[in-house]
Amino acid sequence: MIARISSLLAALLLLSGCASYKLGTVRDPGFKTIFIENFKSLVDEPGLENLVTTTIIQQFQADGTLTVTDEARADVVLRGKITEFTSTPVRYSRSNEITPIESSLTLGVAYTLTRRGETKPYLEGSAAGSAGFFIGSDFQSDKRQGVPIAAAKAGRQIVSQLVEGW
């Protein structure tokens, strides 16, 4: 009888630790649908706007907490600007110390979230992503390898900030 009571007590203690566990987001953001306007670019790098916007949309779709929809049906509208796009050499050739062979790319964005029908921003923030890439004979093409990775990292930060409140 005592063994049975102690087993039941041990099981209750173990299960009580899981009672407060919540699957999903840390908090309810108060909205369910989002429209993501095409990001504007403040940097001198052609073609970034569509790539960054598409990648951020994919990050929201992968998370699944908010449904990406058209502007007419969205609870909130996300607008953003690409504020930084820099490439910094991180490793140089052994045979020629002024020739970089690896670089780091940083992409920064600033965004505002506005509730539909309102003009005052509900939330403002920023995010950044970085990625490394190797440099071959065509620097521009090589740099483009890192852009989707950096944009995805910035997108994950935005999703986290909006959905989880971090």
Backbone hydrogen bonds in HBPLUS format (Angstrom, degrees):
<---DONOR---> <-ACCEPTOR-->    atom                        ^
c    i                          cat <-CA-CA->   ^        H-A-AA   ^      H-
h    n   atom  resd res      DA  || num        DHA   H-A  angle D-A-AA Bond
n    s   type  num  typ     dist DA aas  dist angle  dist       angle   num
A0005-ILE N   A0001-MET O   3.03 MM   4  6.31 156.5  2.09 147.2 153.0     1
A0006-SER N   A0002-ILE O   2.90 MM   4  6.08 161.8  1.93 149.8 155.0     2
A0007-SER N   A0003-ALA O   2.94 MM   4  6.05 148.1  2.04 139.6 148.3     3
A0008-LEU N   A0004-ARG O   2.98 MM   4  6.17 158.2  2.03 145.0 150.8     4
A0009-LEU N   A0005-ILE O   2.86 MM   4  6.06 157.5  1.91 148.8 155.3     5
A0010-ALA N   A0006-SER O   2.92 MM   4  6.05 155.9  1.98 142.1 148.4     6
A0011-ALA N   A0007-SER O   2.97 MM   4  6.19 157.0  2.03 147.2 153.3     7
A0012-LEU N   A0008-LEU O   2.99 MM   4  6.22 155.9  2.05 146.7 153.2     8
A0013-LEU N   A0009-LEU O   3.00 MM   4  6.24 155.1  2.06 146.9 153.4     9
A0014-LEU N   A0010-ALA O   3.02 MM   4  6.25 157.3  2.07 147.8 153.7    10
A0015-LEU N   A0011-ALA O   2.96 MM   4  6.13 162.4  1.99 150.4 155.2    11
A0016-SER N   A0012-LEU O   2.92 MM   4  5.99 143.9  2.05 143.3 152.7    12
A0018-CYS N   A0015-LEU O   3.11 MM   3  5.37 141.0  2.27 103.9 114.3    13
A0019-ALA N   A0016-SER O   3.30 MM   3  5.03 151.2  2.39  93.7 102.1    14
A0021-TYR N   A0018-CYS O   3.15 MM   3  5.28 158.2  2.20 106.8 113.6    15
A0067-THR N   A0032-LYS O   2.87 MM  35  6.27 165.5  1.89 155.8 157.2    16
A0075-ASP N   A0033-THR O   3.18 MM  42  5.21 140.5  2.35 104.0 113.9    17
A0076-VAL N   A0033-THR O   3.32 MM  43  6.65 147.4  2.44 140.0 149.0    18
A0034-ILE N   A0067-THR O   2.85 MM  33  6.09 155.8  1.91 151.3 153.6    19
A0069-THR N   A0034-ILE O   2.90 MM  35  5.95 158.7  1.95 146.4 151.7    20
A0035-PHE N   A0076-VAL O   2.96 MM  41  6.40 154.3  2.03 151.3 159.6    21
A0078-LEU N   A0035-PHE O   2.79 MM  43  6.14 167.6  1.81 168.3 172.6    22
A0037-GLU N   A0078-LEU O   2.93 MM  41  6.05 155.6  1.99 161.2 168.6    23
A0040-LYS N   A0080-GLY O   2.98 MM  40  6.37 162.0  2.01 147.2 145.8    24
A0082-ILE N   A0040-LYS O   2.69 MM  42  6.16 155.6  1.75 155.3 163.6    25
A0042-LEU N   A0082-ILE O   2.93 MM  40  5.73 160.7  1.97 152.0 155.8    26
A0052-VAL N   A0048-LEU O   2.86 MM   4  5.89 172.9  1.87 165.9 167.5    27
A0053-THR N   A0049-GLU O   3.02 MM   4  6.10 165.3  2.04 148.6 153.4    28
A0054-THR N   A0050-ASN O   2.91 MM   4  5.95 169.7  1.92 151.7 155.1    29
A0055-THR N   A0051-LEU O   3.00 MM   4  6.07 158.5  2.05 144.5 150.9    30
A0056-ILE N   A0052-VAL O   2.96 MM   4  6.14 157.1  2.01 150.9 156.8    31
A0057-ILE N   A0053-THR O   2.97 MM   4  6.23 158.9  2.02 152.2 158.1    32
A0058-GLN N   A0054-THR O   3.00 MM   4  6.26 156.8  2.05 146.7 153.0    33
A0059-GLN N   A0055-THR O   3.05 MM   4  6.36 143.2  2.19 141.0 150.8    34
A0060-PHE N   A0056-ILE O   3.12 MM   4  6.48 153.6  2.19 150.4 156.3    35
A0061-GLN N   A0057-ILE O   2.96 MM   4  6.26 158.3  2.01 152.1 158.7    36
A0062-ALA N   A0058-GLN O   2.85 MM   4  6.01 152.0  1.93 144.6 152.2    37
A0063-ASP N   A0059-GLN O   3.03 MM   4  6.20 151.1  2.12 141.1 148.4    38
A0064-GLY N   A0060-PHE O   3.01 MM   4  6.21 164.4  2.03 150.4 154.4    39
A0073-ARG N   A0070-ASP O   3.21 MM   3  5.77 139.7  2.38 111.8 121.3    40
A0116-ARG N   A0075-ASP O   2.89 MM  41  5.51 169.8  1.90 139.5 138.1    41
A0077-VAL N   A0114-THR O   2.73 MM  37  5.24 155.9  1.79 151.4 159.8    42
A0114-THR N   A0077-VAL O   2.94 MM  37  5.24 163.6  1.97 147.7 152.5    43
A0079-ARG N   A0112-THR O   2.95 MM  33  5.40 169.2  1.96 161.3 164.9    44
A0112-THR N   A0079-ARG O   2.84 MM  33  5.40 155.1  1.90 154.9 161.7    45
A0081-LYS N   A0110-ALA O   2.82 MM  29  5.35 154.2  1.88 157.5 164.6    46
A0110-ALA N   A0081-LYS O   2.91 MM  29  5.35 155.2  1.97 150.9 159.1    47
A0083-THR N   A0108-GLY O   2.79 MM  25  5.41 141.6  1.94 132.2 143.2    48
A0084-GLU N   A0108-GLY O   3.22 MM  24  4.54 152.9  2.30 127.8 122.4    49
A0108-GLY N   A0084-GLU O   2.91 MM  24  4.54 161.1  1.95 120.5 125.1    50
A0086-THR N   A0106-THR O   2.97 MM  20  5.28 155.5  2.03 146.7 154.0    51
A0106-THR N   A0086-THR O   2.83 MM  20  5.28 159.4  1.87 152.8 158.6    52
A0088-THR N   A0104-SER O   2.79 MM  16  5.16 161.5  1.82 149.8 155.6    53
A0104-SER N   A0088-THR O   2.76 MM  16  5.16 159.3  1.80 141.7 148.0    54
A0090-VAL N   A0102-GLU O   2.88 MM  12  5.68 174.6  1.88 138.9 140.6    55
A0091-ARG N   A0102-GLU O   3.29 MM  11  5.05 153.4  2.37 136.8 130.7    56
A0101-ILE N   A0091-ARG O   2.80 MM  10  5.78 166.1  1.82 143.6 148.0    57
A0102-GLU N   A0091-ARG O   3.27 MM  11  5.05 150.0  2.37 141.1 135.1    58
A0093-SER N   A0099-THR O   2.84 MM   6  5.66 160.8  1.87 165.1 169.4    59
A0099-THR N   A0096-ASN O   3.06 MM   3  5.66 170.3  2.07 125.1 128.1    60
A0135-ILE N   A0101-ILE O   2.83 MM  34  4.86 168.4  1.84 124.3 126.7    61
A0103-SER N   A0133-PHE O   2.87 MM  30  5.54 165.8  1.89 165.4 170.1    62
A0133-PHE N   A0103-SER O   2.91 MM  30  5.54 153.9  1.98 156.8 161.2    63
A0105-LEU N   A0131-ALA O   2.70 MM  26  5.27 173.4  1.71 162.8 165.0    64
A0131-ALA N   A0105-LEU O   2.93 MM  26  5.27 146.3  2.04 142.8 152.3    65
A0107-LEU N   A0129-GLY O   2.84 MM  22  5.36 166.7  1.85 164.9 168.9    66
A0129-GLY N   A0107-LEU O   2.89 MM  22  5.36 154.0  1.96 149.8 158.5    67
A0109-VAL N   A0127-ALA O   2.84 MM  18  5.43 168.0  1.85 164.0 165.1    68
A0127-ALA N   A0109-VAL O   2.92 MM  18  5.43 155.6  1.98 150.4 154.9    69
A0111-TYR N   A0125-GLY O   2.83 MM  14  5.44 167.3  1.85 149.5 150.6    70
A0125-GLY N   A0111-TYR O   2.99 MM  14  5.44 160.6  2.03 149.7 151.3    71
A0113-LEU N   A0123-LEU O   2.73 MM  10  5.06 158.0  1.78 158.2 160.9    72
A0122-TYR N   A0113-LEU O   2.63 MM   9  5.52 144.7  1.75 148.3 161.0    73
A0123-LEU N   A0113-LEU O   3.12 MM  10  5.06 150.2  2.21 139.8 143.2    74
A0118-GLU N   A0115-ARG O   3.03 MM   3  5.58 158.1  2.08 141.5 141.2    75
A0142-ASP N   A0138-ASP O   2.99 MM   4  6.17 161.2  2.02 155.9 162.1    76
A0143-LYS N   A0139-PHE O   2.80 MM   4  5.95 155.2  1.86 152.9 159.6    77
A0144-ARG N   A0140-GLN O   3.15 MM   4  6.37 146.6  2.27 140.8 148.9    78
A0145-GLN N   A0142-ASP O   3.11 MM   3  5.49 152.0  2.19 106.1 114.5    79
A0146-GLY N   A0143-LYS O   3.07 MM   3  5.69 140.9  2.23 114.8 123.4    80
A0150-ALA N   A0146-GLY O   2.98 MM   4  6.19 167.3  2.00 161.7 165.2    81
A0151-ALA N   A0147-VAL O   2.87 MM   4  6.01 163.3  1.89 158.5 163.6    82
A0152-ALA N   A0148-PRO O   2.92 MM   4  5.99 151.1  2.00 139.4 146.9    83
A0153-LYS N   A0149-ILE O   3.06 MM   4  6.33 155.0  2.12 147.7 153.9    84
A0154-ALA N   A0150-ALA O   3.04 MM   4  6.33 158.3  2.09 148.3 154.0    85
A0155-GLY N   A0151-ALA O   2.83 MM   4  6.02 154.6  1.89 145.6 153.5    86
A0156-ARG N   A0152-ALA O   2.88 MM   4  6.13 153.5  1.95 147.7 154.0    87
A0157-GLN N   A0153-LYS O   3.14 MM   4  6.41 149.9  2.24 141.5 149.2    88
A0158-ILE N   A0154-ALA O   3.04 MM   4  6.37 156.2  2.09 149.6 155.7    89
A0159-VAL N   A0155-GLY O   2.95 MM   4  6.22 167.7  1.96 155.2 158.0    90
A0160-SER N   A0156-ARG O   2.95 MM   4  6.05 164.1  1.97 145.2 150.1    91
A0161-GLN N   A0157-GLN O   2.85 MM   4  6.07 159.4  1.89 151.0 156.7    92
A0162-LEU N   A0158-ILE O   2.94 MM   4  6.15 156.0  2.00 154.0 160.1    93
A0163-VAL N   A0159-VAL O   2.82 MM   4  5.78 166.4  1.84 157.9 162.2    94
A0164-GLU N   A0160-SER O   2.88 MM   4  5.12 141.9  2.03 126.4 138.8    95
